Amino acid sequence: MKTGRIQEKRGRVITVVPYALVGIFLIMVPLFLSTYGEGLMTRFLIFALFAMSYNIVFGYAGMLSLGHAAFFGAGGYTVAILKLHYGVDLFWISAPLGLLVAGFTAALFGLIALRASGIYFLVVTFALGQMLYSLAWNVKWLSSKGMQGITGITLPDLAIPGFTLDTTSFYYMVLIIFAISFVILYRLVRSLFGSALVGIKEDESRMEAVGYNTWLYKYTAFIISGVFAGIAGILFTYYNFFVSPNHLGFATSFTPMVMAIMGGLGTFLGPVVGAAVYLFVENFASILTPQRWPLILGGLFVLTIMFAREGIGVYIWRLWIRVSGRYGSS
């Protein structure tokens, strides 16, 4: 009994330590970075959240979507439109409205897309996403004068007397939102709901046979995923000071898919690792070879599929377990 308790405590420590180390790193890292490096870390947190939201739909529920940027862009465009046409930059108004619009868009798209499955679901989500892209491209009300997109966006106003956001405080704001979202999504995938999604992904007909309303589970997961993608879109619009139709398009939908696959599809930490690898390789490759960085990124993706099919994050976690087991045992 005593040995079992010791092993259980040791297992908890092995599990918690990486989270604690990464948390400390993320809190301390702005102290040692330039403004550019700080911005890169902010971008990483935003896209890690975007990839985690996509992982709910594809990694856990098994629904391959190519329209996920619709929710990312819907949140961002809501913030931008409020600023452009109504002069609203108060975070406590813009962000909730952005979440509502992203959630409503996901709910509407889900009603349409979930009538199909497999490759047809993929095609329908792609078509719906491109529809919003076309709308943003052609409707002048959705663009600044003389632009394709909306510019002039500033960091949000938090309505705190005497306090104005700068790039460093915005990083910490994004970190707090990321941490809250991380905990919520962690509890979601570790819940009975998350287990049901995995069951639906593995064998939907069997889940239906034992009494699960699989359509409702998938629809709920689709909306939840859309809401968290909307959060990422809102933060990215503030970070980027600009939103364009491209943020609703196919290329933006493809990005979280690649991140999730590279890091470890269907694992909780995989999309975060994938986002880190994707963004930092993209950054350094674009500095070294500005014309050929997509080739380097594509080559890395191919190598991941060939030699680390389960995802880079999975192998890192296994290495941690092996090392901690070797040096942490008595």
Secondary structure, DSSP 8 states (H G I E B T S, - for coil): -HHHHHHHHHHHHHHHHHHHHHHHHHHHGGGG--HHHHHHHHHHHHHHHHHHHHHIIIIIT----S-THHHHHHHHHHHHHHHHHH---BHHHHHHHHHHHHHHHHHHHHHHHTTS-THHHHHHHHHHHHHHHHHHHH-GGGS-TTSSSEE-----B---TT----HHHHHHHHHHHHHHHHHHHHHHHTSHHHHHHHHHHH-HHHHHHTT--HHHHHHHHHHHHHHHHHHHHHHHHHHHSEE-GGGGSHHHHHHHHHHHHHH-TTSSSHHHHHHHHHHHHHHHHHHH-TTTHHHHHHHHHHHHHHH-TT-HHHHHHHHHHHHHHHHH--
